[in-house]
């Protein structure tokens, strides 16, 4: 999954309809829209990606250590799921 955010390219440029622009290098580097503005590398993208990954890891850590992911809770997960389904409304 991480490889989808920063992509090495064999060619530094793309050409479409005679227009030559820098290659898309992944959301951590530049945008995928084929226009000049999107293809400019933006260091803020790396910072946003870092902050998002920190938040994701903190959430996973909380689930893993806070008891929510405990196998003893599997029955509760199922009950919660069914409660909010058509079968739970009966």
C-alpha positions, 0 to 999 in steps of 0.5 A, spaced: 500 500 500 505 504 501 508 504 494 501 507 492 503 514 495 510 515 492 512 511 485 519 511 482 518 512 474 523 510 469 521 516 465 522 523 468 517 526 463 510 524 460 508 526 453 500 527 452 498 530 445 504 534 444 505 536 451 511 534 456 510 534 463 513 531 469 511 524 471 506 523 476 510 520 482 505 519 487 500 523 492 506 524 496 510 528 491 505 531 486 498 530 483 496 526 478 492 531 473 495 532 467 497 540 468 503 544 470 500 546 477 499 539 479 505 536 477 510 541 481 513 537 487 510 539 493 514 538 500 507 539 504 504 533 501 510 529 505 508 532 511 500 531 510 502 524 509 506 523 515 501 526 519 496 522 516 500 516 517 501 518 525 494 518 526 492 511 523 498 508 527 495 511 533 488 509 532 491 502 530 495 502 537 489 504 541 484 499 538 490 493 539 491 496 546 485 499 549 481 492 549 477 493 543 481 488 539 480 483 544 478 476 541 473 476 547 469 482 544 468 478 538 461 476 540 460 484 542 462 486 535 457 481 531 451 483 536 453 491 534 453 489 527 446 485 527 443 491 531 444 496 526 442 491 520 435 489 517 435 483 522 436 487 528 430 492 527 425 486 527 
